[in-house]
Amino acid sequence: MTPDLPLHIPVLFLLTVLLTFIFFCRIISLSNIGSKKTIVIFFLLVWLTLQGILSYNSFYLDTVGDLPPPFTFIGFVPTFIAIFFLFSTSRGRAFIDSLPLVELSLLSIVRIPVEIVLYWLFLEKLIPDSMTFHGFNFDILAGITAPLIAYLGFKKQTLSKSLLILWNVISLILLTTIILLSVFSFPSVIQQYAFDQPNVGMLTFPFFWLPSFIVPFVFFSHLVALRRLTEK
């Protein structure tokens, strides 16, 4: 756990996690899985609890020097395996095709408070400057434009399919960029830069919920939208 942080930083982040969880529940409730939504939400709560306990007890921070670093195969890999499974199976694709694109697009608004928290963590010397909008992270632009895309693009359907595809591709590139910036600035054997101010903040509680929950969910939302926009 990160000690001695100003209270507004973890509070805003926890509210962002809560908002993301609400989006998750809303999106799942509008899907085709019916009564199984309770099971899905239960497993998500188990996942969040596990990551919360590990990060609260500094597990990822204490083992970041191991090879491979546990935060990769315990905190990241399972979520992306789940995404791969959904896209590679017929039931998974049927589930994906039932998800509401309006809500999936609106989900990106969580990127706005996330970017604010990242900037505050940079000021506290817990992450490098490059991970913020002051550096090379322009992911906040996707969050600012998300309401317009959701309303005009998917609700009113007044935007062209090409524009919607372009927005999702650019948003996915922005998100991938910050993922790479984050991973390669961890104080680990795979660190490539930011040696003077590495990314230790994301390895602590409650901020590890960003790479283990918020980022994969937003990443998934763009993949779903691109599949739906390009399948016909």
CYANA upper distance limits for C-alpha pairs under 8 A (distance plus 0.5 A):
  1 MET  CA     55 SER  CA      7.11
  1 MET  CA     56 TYR  CA      5.23
  1 MET  CA     57 ASN  CA      7.04
  1 MET  CA     58 SER  CA      6.52
  1 MET  CA    204 THR  CA      5.51
  1 MET  CA    205 PHE  CA      5.18
  1 MET  CA    206 PRO  CA      7.76
  2 THR  CA    201 GLY  CA      7.84
  2 THR  CA    204 THR  CA      6.36
  2 THR  CA    205 PHE  CA      6.97
  5 LEU  CA      9 ILE  CA      7.52
  5 LEU  CA     10 PRO  CA      8.24
  5 LEU  CA    124 GLU  CA      8.25
  6 PRO  CA     10 PRO  CA      8.30
  7 LEU  CA     11 VAL  CA      6.71
  8 HIS  CA     12 LEU  CA      6.44
  9 ILE  CA     13 PHE  CA      6.83
  9 ILE  CA    117 VAL  CA      6.60
  9 ILE  CA    120 TRP  CA      7.41
  9 ILE  CA    121 LEU  CA      8.28
 10 PRO  CA     14 LEU  CA      6.45
 10 PRO  CA    206 PRO  CA      7.46
 10 PRO  CA    207 PHE  CA      8.33
 11 VAL  CA     15 LEU  CA      6.71
 12 LEU  CA     16 THR  CA      6.73
 12 LEU  CA    113 PRO  CA      7.64
 12 LEU  CA    117 VAL  CA      7.70
 13 PHE  CA     17 VAL  CA      6.78
 13 PHE  CA    113 PRO  CA      7.78
 13 PHE  CA    114 VAL  CA      7.35
 13 PHE  CA    117 VAL  CA      7.02
 13 PHE  CA    206 PRO  CA      8.23
 13 PHE  CA    207 PHE  CA      7.82
 14 LEU  CA     18 LEU  CA      6.68
 14 LEU  CA    206 PRO  CA      7.75
 15 LEU  CA     19 LEU  CA      6.63
 16 THR  CA     20 THR  CA      6.65
 16 THR  CA    110 VAL  CA      6.78
 16 THR  CA    113 PRO  CA      7.14
 16 THR  CA    114 VAL  CA      7.64
 17 VAL  CA     21 PHE  CA      6.64
 17 VAL  CA    209 TRP  CA      7.93
 17 VAL  CA    210 LEU  CA      8.38
 17 VAL  CA    214 ILE  CA      7.62
 18 LEU  CA     22 ILE  CA      6.70
 19 LEU  CA     23 PHE  CA      6.78
 19 LEU  CA    110 VAL  CA      7.83
 20 THR  CA     24 PHE  CA      6.69
 20 THR  CA    107 LEU  CA      7.58
 20 THR  CA    110 VAL  CA      7.28
 20 THR  CA    214 ILE  CA      7.21
 21 PHE  CA     25 CYS  CA      6.75
 22 ILE  CA     26 ARG  CA      6.62
 23 PHE  CA     27 ILE  CA      6.54
 23 PHE  CA    103 GLU  CA      7.73
 23 PHE  CA    107 LEU  CA      6.95
 24 PHE  CA     28 ILE  CA      6.57
 25 CYS  CA     29 SER  CA      6.53
 25 CYS  CA     41 ILE  CA      7.48
 26 ARG  CA     30 LEU  CA      6.98
 26 ARG  CA    103 GLU  CA      8.39
 27 ILE  CA     31 SER  CA      7.00
 27 ILE  CA     99 LEU  CA      6.94
 27 ILE  CA    100 PRO  CA      6.95
 27 ILE  CA    103 GLU  CA      6.99
 27 ILE  CA    104 LEU  CA      7.72
 28 ILE  CA     33 ILE  CA      8.19
 28 ILE  CA     37 LYS  CA      6.66
 28 ILE  CA     99 LEU  CA      7.88
 29 SER  CA     34 GLY  CA      7.88
 29 SER  CA     37 LYS  CA      6.97
 30 LEU  CA     98 SER  CA      8.20
 30 LEU  CA     99 LEU  CA      7.10
 30 LEU  CA    100 PRO  CA      7.18
 31 SER  CA     95 PHE  CA      7.21
 31 SER  CA     98 SER  CA      5.57
 31 SER  CA     99 LEU  CA      5.53
 31 SER  CA    100 PRO  CA      7.72
 32 ASN  CA     95 PHE  CA      6.65
 32 ASN  CA     98 SER  CA      6.26
 32 ASN  CA     99 LEU  CA      8.26
 33 ILE  CA     37 LYS  CA      6.61
 33 ILE  CA     95 PHE  CA      7.50
 36 LYS  CA     40 VAL  CA      6.94
 37 LYS  CA     41 ILE  CA      6.65
 38 THR  CA     42 PHE  CA      6.55
 39 ILE  CA     43 PHE  CA      6.78
 40 VAL  CA     44 LEU  CA      6.82
 41 ILE  CA     45 LEU  CA      6.74
 42 PHE  CA     46 VAL  CA      6.82
 43 PHE  CA     47 TRP  CA      6.65
 44 LEU  CA     48 LEU  CA      6.63
 45 LEU  CA     49 THR  CA      6.50
 46 VAL  CA     50 LEU  CA      6.60
 47 TRP  CA     51 GLN  CA      6.74
 48 LEU  CA     52 GLY  CA      6.41
 48 LEU  CA    209 TRP  CA      7.72
 48 LEU  CA    213 PHE  CA      7.98
 49 THR  CA     53 ILE  CA      6.59
 50 LEU  CA     54 LEU  CA      6.74
 51 GLN  CA     55 SER  CA      6.51
 51 GLN  CA     75 GLY  CA      7.52
 51 GLN  CA    208 PHE  CA      7.75
 51 GLN  CA    209 TRP  CA      7.48
 51 GLN  CA    212 SER  CA      7.92
 52 GLY  CA     56 TYR  CA      6.32
 52 GLY  CA    205 PHE  CA      6.94
 52 GLY  CA    206 PRO  CA      7.14
 52 GLY  CA    208 PHE  CA      8.06
 52 GLY  CA    209 TRP  CA      7.75
 53 ILE  CA     57 ASN  CA      6.69
 54 LEU  CA     58 SER  CA      6.93
 54 LEU  CA     59 PHE  CA      5.74
 54 LEU  CA     60 TYR  CA      7.48
 55 SER  CA     59 PHE  CA      6.18
 55 SER  CA     60 TYR  CA      6.56
 55 SER  CA     61 LEU  CA      8.17
 55 SER  CA    203 LEU  CA      7.00
 55 SER  CA    204 THR  CA      5.58
 55 SER  CA    205 PHE  CA      5.43
 55 SER  CA    206 PRO  CA      7.66
 55 SER  CA    208 PHE  CA      6.99
 56 TYR  CA    204 THR  CA      6.96
 56 TYR  CA    205 PHE  CA      5.29
 56 TYR  CA    206 PRO  CA      7.62
 58 SER  CA     62 ASP  CA      6.42
 58 SER  CA    203 LEU  CA      8.09
 58 SER  CA    204 THR  CA      6.76
 58 SER  CA    205 PHE  CA      8.27
 59 PHE  CA     63 THR  CA      6.68
 60 TYR  CA     64 VAL  CA      6.20
 60 TYR  CA     70 PRO  CA      7.06
 60 TYR  CA     71 PHE  CA      6.21
 60 TYR  CA    203 LEU  CA      6.15
 60 TYR  CA    204 THR  CA      7.84
 61 LEU  CA    200 VAL  CA      7.70
 61 LEU  CA    203 LEU  CA      6.04
 61 LEU  CA    204 THR  CA      7.26
 63 THR  CA     69 PRO  CA      7.11
 63 THR  CA     70 PRO  CA      7.17
 64 VAL  CA     69 PRO  CA      5.63
 64 VAL  CA     70 PRO  CA      7.28
 64 VAL  CA     71 PHE  CA      7.66
 64 VAL  CA    186 PHE  CA      8.32
 64 VAL  CA    187 PRO  CA      7.27
 64 VAL  CA    188 SER  CA      5.94
 65 GLY  CA     69 PRO  CA      6.74
 65 GLY  CA    187 PRO  CA      7.72
 65 GLY  CA    188 SER  CA      5.33
 65 GLY  CA    189 VAL  CA      6.66
 66 ASP  CA     70 PRO  CA      7.66
 66 ASP  CA    188 SER  CA      8.02
 66 ASP  CA    189 VAL  CA      8.08
 67 LEU  CA    189 VAL  CA      7.58
 68 PRO  CA     72 THR  CA      7.94
 68 PRO  CA     73 PHE  CA      8.49
 69 PRO  CA     73 PHE  CA      8.08
 69 PRO  CA    188 SER  CA      7.55
 69 PRO  CA    189 VAL  CA      8.36
 70 PRO  CA     74 ILE  CA      6.16
 70 PRO  CA     75 GLY  CA      7.86
 71 PHE  CA     75 GLY  CA      5.34
 71 PHE  CA     76 PHE  CA      7.15
 71 PHE  CA    203 LEU  CA      8.30
 72 THR  CA     76 PHE  CA      5.58
 72 THR  CA     77 VAL  CA      6.59
 73 PHE  CA     77 VAL  CA      5.34
 73 PHE  CA     78 PRO  CA      7.48
 74 ILE  CA     78 PRO  CA      7.27
 75 GLY  CA     79 THR  CA      8.38
 75 GLY  CA    211 PRO  CA      7.99
 75 GLY  CA    212 SER  CA      5.87
 76 PHE  CA     80 PHE  CA      7.37
 76 PHE  CA    211 PRO  CA      7.31
 76 PHE  CA    212 SER  CA      6.11
 77 VAL  CA     81 ILE  CA      6.60
 78 PRO  CA     82 ALA  CA      6.71
 79 THR  CA     83 ILE  CA      6.90
 79 THR  CA    212 SER  CA      7.77
 79 THR  CA    213 PHE  CA      8.39
 79 THR  CA    216 PRO  CA      6.99
 80 PHE  CA     84 PHE  CA      6.62
 80 PHE  CA    216 PRO  CA      7.48
 81 ILE  CA     85 PHE  CA      6.60
 82 ALA  CA     86 LEU  CA      6.81
 83 ILE  CA     87 PHE  CA      6.93
 83 ILE  CA    220 PHE  CA      7.31
 84 PHE  CA     88 SER  CA      6.53
 85 PHE  CA     89 THR  CA      6.70
 85 PHE  CA     92 GLY  CA      7.41
 86 LEU  CA     91 ARG  CA      7.92
 86 LEU  CA     92 GLY  CA      4.40
 86 LEU  CA     93 ARG  CA      6.48
 86 LEU  CA     95 PHE  CA      8.32
 86 LEU  CA     96 ILE  CA      7.86
 87 PHE  CA     92 GLY  CA      6.31
 87 PHE  CA     93 ARG  CA      5.93
 87 PHE  CA     96 ILE  CA      8.22
 88 SER  CA     92 GLY  CA      7.48
 88 SER  CA     93 ARG  CA      7.70
 89 THR  CA     93 ARG  CA      6.65
 90 SER  CA     94 ALA  CA      6.64
 91 ARG  CA     95 PHE  CA      6.69
 92 GLY  CA     96 ILE  CA      6.69
 93 ARG  CA     97 ASP  CA      6.59
 94 ALA  CA     98 SER  CA      7.00
 95 PHE  CA     99 LEU  CA      7.30
 96 ILE  CA    224 VAL  CA      6.82
 97 ASP  CA    224 VAL  CA      8.16
 97 ASP  CA    228 ARG  CA      7.27
 99 LEU  CA    104 LEU  CA      8.25
100 PRO  CA    104 LEU  CA      6.79
101 LEU  CA    105 SER  CA      6.49
101 LEU  CA    150 ALA  CA      7.95
101 LEU  CA    154 PHE  CA      6.99
101 LEU  CA    225 ALA  CA      7.00
102 VAL  CA    106 LEU  CA      6.73
102 VAL  CA    150 ALA  CA      5.31
102 VAL  CA    151 TYR  CA      7.53
102 VAL  CA    154 PHE  CA      6.04
102 VAL  CA    155 LYS  CA      6.77
103 GLU  CA    107 LEU  CA      6.60
103 GLU  CA    150 ALA  CA      7.73
104 LEU  CA    108 SER  CA      8.08
104 LEU  CA    221 SER  CA      5.93
104 LEU  CA    222 HIS  CA      8.31
104 LEU  CA    225 ALA  CA      8.27
105 SER  CA    146 ALA  CA      6.41
105 SER  CA    147 PRO  CA      7.91
105 SER  CA    149 ILE  CA      7.35
105 SER  CA    150 ALA  CA      5.75
105 SER  CA    221 SER  CA      7.61
105 SER  CA    222 HIS  CA      8.29
106 LEU  CA    146 ALA  CA      6.03
106 LEU  CA    147 PRO  CA      6.15
106 LEU  CA    149 ILE  CA      8.49
106 LEU  CA    150 ALA  CA      6.27
107 LEU  CA    146 ALA  CA      8.23
107 LEU  CA    218 VAL  CA      7.39
107 LEU  CA    221 SER  CA      8.36
108 SER  CA    142 ALA  CA      7.09
108 SER  CA    143 GLY  CA      5.39
108 SER  CA    146 ALA  CA      6.33
108 SER  CA    218 VAL  CA      6.99
109 ILE  CA    113 PRO  CA      8.48
109 ILE  CA    142 ALA  CA      8.17
109 ILE  CA    143 GLY  CA      4.73
109 ILE  CA    144 ILE  CA      7.03
109 ILE  CA    146 ALA  CA      6.57
109 ILE  CA    147 PRO  CA      7.81
110 VAL  CA    114 VAL  CA      6.83
110 VAL  CA    143 GLY  CA      7.14
111 ARG  CA    115 GLU  CA      6.53
111 ARG  CA    139 ASP  CA      7.44
111 ARG  CA    140 ILE  CA      6.20
111 ARG  CA    142 ALA  CA      7.91
111 ARG  CA    143 GLY  CA      5.54
112 ILE  CA    116 ILE  CA      7.01
112 ILE  CA    140 ILE  CA      5.85
112 ILE  CA    143 GLY  CA      5.93
112 ILE  CA    144 ILE  CA      7.38
113 PRO  CA    117 VAL  CA      6.67
114 VAL  CA    118 LEU  CA      6.68
115 GLU  CA    119 TYR  CA      6.73
115 GLU  CA    132 THR  CA      7.04
115 GLU  CA    133 PHE  CA      7.55
115 GLU  CA    139 ASP  CA      8.09
115 GLU  CA    140 ILE  CA      6.68
116 ILE  CA    120 TRP  CA      6.86
117 VAL  CA    121 LEU  CA      6.65
118 LEU  CA    122 PHE  CA      6.69
118 LEU  CA    127 ILE  CA      8.03
118 LEU  CA    131 MET  CA      7.66
118 LEU  CA    132 THR  CA      6.43
119 TYR  CA    123 LEU  CA      6.90
119 TYR  CA    129 ASP  CA      8.37
119 TYR  CA    132 THR  CA      5.91
119 TYR  CA    133 PHE  CA      7.82
119 TYR  CA    134 HIS  CA      8.18
120 TRP  CA    124 GLU  CA      6.89
121 LEU  CA    125 LYS  CA      6.83
121 LEU  CA    126 LEU  CA      5.86
121 LEU  CA    127 ILE  CA      6.55
121 LEU  CA    201 GLY  CA      7.43
122 PHE  CA    126 LEU  CA      6.07
122 PHE  CA    127 ILE  CA      5.38
122 PHE  CA    128 PRO  CA      6.39
122 PHE  CA    129 ASP  CA      6.49
122 PHE  CA    132 THR  CA      7.93
125 LYS  CA    197 GLN  CA      6.89
126 LEU  CA    197 GLN  CA      7.45
126 LEU  CA    198 PRO  CA      7.48
126 LEU  CA    199 ASN  CA      6.48
126 LEU  CA    200 VAL  CA      6.00
126 LEU  CA    201 GLY  CA      5.27
127 ILE  CA    131 MET  CA      7.47
127 ILE  CA    197 GLN  CA      6.79
127 ILE  CA    198 PRO  CA      6.14
127 ILE  CA    199 ASN  CA      4.65
127 ILE  CA    200 VAL  CA      6.66
127 ILE  CA    201 GLY  CA      6.33
127 ILE  CA    202 MET  CA      8.26
128 PRO  CA    132 THR  CA      8.21
128 PRO  CA    185 SER  CA      8.05
128 PRO  CA    194 ALA  CA      6.54
128 PRO  CA    197 GLN  CA      5.90
128 PRO  CA    198 PRO  CA      6.29
128 PRO  CA    199 ASN  CA      6.61
129 ASP  CA    134 HIS  CA      7.05
129 ASP  CA    135 GLY  CA      5.89
130 SER  CA    134 HIS  CA      7.58
130 SER  CA    135 GLY  CA      4.58
130 SER  CA    136 PHE  CA      5.44
130 SER  CA    137 ASN  CA      6.98
130 SER  CA    181 LEU  CA      7.74
131 MET  CA    135 GLY  CA      6.80
131 MET  CA    136 PHE  CA      6.84
131 MET  CA    137 ASN  CA      5.93
131 MET  CA    178 ILE  CA      6.86
131 MET  CA    181 LEU  CA      6.81
131 MET  CA    182 SER  CA      7.18
132 THR  CA    136 PHE  CA      7.04
132 THR  CA    137 ASN  CA      5.52
132 THR  CA    138 PHE  CA      8.13
133 PHE  CA    137 ASN  CA      5.21
133 PHE  CA    138 PHE  CA      5.89
133 PHE  CA    139 ASP  CA      8.13
133 PHE  CA    140 ILE  CA      7.85
137 ASN  CA    174 LEU  CA      7.82
137 ASN  CA    177 THR  CA      7.90
137 ASN  CA    178 ILE  CA      6.50
138 PHE  CA    174 LEU  CA      7.00
139 ASP  CA    143 GLY  CA      7.58
139 ASP  CA    171 SER  CA      7.59
139 ASP  CA    174 LEU  CA      5.72
139 ASP  CA    175 LEU  CA      6.61
139 ASP  CA    178 ILE  CA      8.03
140 ILE  CA    144 ILE  CA      6.78
141 LEU  CA    145 THR  CA      6.75
142 ALA  CA    146 ALA  CA      6.39
142 ALA  CA    171 SER  CA      6.09
143 GLY  CA    147 PRO  CA      8.40
145 THR  CA    149 ILE  CA      6.93
146 ALA  CA    150 ALA  CA      6.56
147 PRO  CA    151 TYR  CA      6.51
148 LEU  CA    152 LEU  CA      6.11
148 LEU  CA    153 GLY  CA      7.70
149 ILE  CA    153 GLY  CA      5.28
149 ILE  CA    154 PHE  CA      7.33
149 ILE  CA    164 LEU  CA      7.76
150 ALA  CA    154 PHE  CA      5.72
150 ALA  CA    155 LYS  CA      6.77
151 TYR  CA    155 LYS  CA      5.34
151 TYR  CA    156 LYS  CA      6.54
151 TYR  CA    157 GLN  CA      8.44
152 LEU  CA    156 LYS  CA      5.45
152 LEU  CA    157 GLN  CA      6.26
152 LEU  CA    158 THR  CA      6.01
152 LEU  CA    159 LEU  CA      6.67
153 GLY  CA    157 GLN  CA      5.17
153 GLY  CA    158 THR  CA      6.24
153 GLY  CA    159 LEU  CA      5.29
153 GLY  CA    160 SER  CA      7.92
153 GLY  CA    164 LEU  CA      7.23
154 PHE  CA    158 THR  CA      8.50
159 LEU  CA    163 LEU  CA      7.16
159 LEU  CA    164 LEU  CA      7.56
160 SER  CA    164 LEU  CA      7.00
161 LYS  CA    165 ILE  CA      6.64
161 LYS  CA    229 LEU  CA      7.29
162 SER  CA    166 LEU  CA      6.62
163 LEU  CA    167 TRP  CA      6.64
164 LEU  CA    168 ASN  CA      6.79
164 LEU  CA    229 LEU  CA      8.39
165 ILE  CA    169 VAL  CA      6.61
165 ILE  CA    225 ALA  CA      8.43
165 ILE  CA    226 LEU  CA      6.71
165 ILE  CA    229 LEU  CA      7.22
165 ILE  CA    230 THR  CA      8.49
166 LEU  CA    170 ILE  CA      6.56
167 TRP  CA    171 SER  CA      6.48
168 ASN  CA    172 LEU  CA      6.46
168 ASN  CA    222 HIS  CA      6.14
168 ASN  CA    225 ALA  CA      7.76
168 ASN  CA    226 LEU  CA      7.28
169 VAL  CA    173 ILE  CA      6.71
169 VAL  CA    222 HIS  CA      8.14
169 VAL  CA    226 LEU  CA      8.29
170 ILE  CA    174 LEU  CA      6.68
171 SER  CA    175 LEU  CA      6.66
171 SER  CA    222 HIS  CA      8.17
172 LEU  CA    176 THR  CA      6.53
172 LEU  CA    219 PHE  CA      7.19
172 LEU  CA    222 HIS  CA      6.95
173 ILE  CA    177 THR  CA      6.56
174 LEU  CA    178 ILE  CA      7.05
175 LEU  CA    179 ILE  CA      6.76
175 LEU  CA    215 VAL  CA      8.35
175 LEU  CA    219 PHE  CA      7.73
176 THR  CA    180 LEU  CA      6.75
177 THR  CA    181 LEU  CA      6.65
178 ILE  CA    182 SER  CA      6.42
179 ILE  CA    183 VAL  CA      6.62
180 LEU  CA    184 PHE  CA      6.51
181 LEU  CA    185 SER  CA      6.68
182 SER  CA    186 PHE  CA      7.06
182 SER  CA    199 ASN  CA      7.16
183 VAL  CA    190 ILE  CA      8.44
183 VAL  CA    191 GLN  CA      7.96
184 PHE  CA    190 ILE  CA      6.59
184 PHE  CA    191 GLN  CA      5.07
184 PHE  CA    192 GLN  CA      5.78
184 PHE  CA    193 TYR  CA      7.23
185 SER  CA    191 GLN  CA      5.65
185 SER  CA    192 GLN  CA      6.75
185 SER  CA    193 TYR  CA      6.14
185 SER  CA    194 ALA  CA      6.20
185 SER  CA    195 PHE  CA      7.96
185 SER  CA    198 PRO  CA      5.86
185 SER  CA    199 ASN  CA      5.80
186 PHE  CA    190 ILE  CA      8.07
186 PHE  CA    191 GLN  CA      6.15
186 PHE  CA    198 PRO  CA      6.27
186 PHE  CA    199 ASN  CA      5.22
186 PHE  CA    200 VAL  CA      6.82
187 PRO  CA    191 GLN  CA      6.35
187 PRO  CA    195 PHE  CA      7.99
187 PRO  CA    198 PRO  CA      6.26
187 PRO  CA    199 ASN  CA      7.11
187 PRO  CA    200 VAL  CA      7.42
191 GLN  CA    195 PHE  CA      8.39
193 TYR  CA    198 PRO  CA      8.29
194 ALA  CA    198 PRO  CA      5.57
194 ALA  CA    199 ASN  CA      8.28
199 ASN  CA    203 LEU  CA      8.31
200 VAL  CA    204 THR  CA      7.64
201 GLY  CA    207 PHE  CA      7.25
202 MET  CA    207 PHE  CA      5.67
202 MET  CA    208 PHE  CA      5.49
202 MET  CA    210 LEU  CA      7.86
202 MET  CA    211 PRO  CA      7.98
203 LEU  CA    207 PHE  CA      7.42
203 LEU  CA    208 PHE  CA      5.85
204 THR  CA    208 PHE  CA      6.19
205 PHE  CA    209 TRP  CA      8.19
208 PHE  CA    212 SER  CA      6.74
209 TRP  CA    213 PHE  CA      5.75
209 TRP  CA    214 ILE  CA      7.10
210 LEU  CA    214 ILE  CA      5.38
210 LEU  CA    215 VAL  CA      6.36
211 PRO  CA    215 VAL  CA      5.74
211 PRO  CA    216 PRO  CA      7.43
212 SER  CA    216 PRO  CA      7.25
213 PHE  CA    217 PHE  CA      6.66
214 ILE  CA    218 VAL  CA      6.72
215 VAL  CA    219 PHE  CA      6.51
216 PRO  CA    220 PHE  CA      6.48
217 PHE  CA    221 SER  CA      6.75
218 VAL  CA    222 HIS  CA      7.17
219 PHE  CA    223 LEU  CA      7.08
220 PHE  CA    224 VAL  CA      6.68
221 SER  CA    225 ALA  CA      6.78
222 HIS  CA    226 LEU  CA      6.60
223 LEU  CA    227 ARG  CA      6.65
224 VAL  CA    228 ARG  CA      6.70
225 ALA  CA    229 LEU  CA      6.50
226 LEU  CA    230 THR  CA      6.48
227 ARG  CA    231 GLU  CA      6.20
228 ARG  CA    232 LYS  CA      8.33
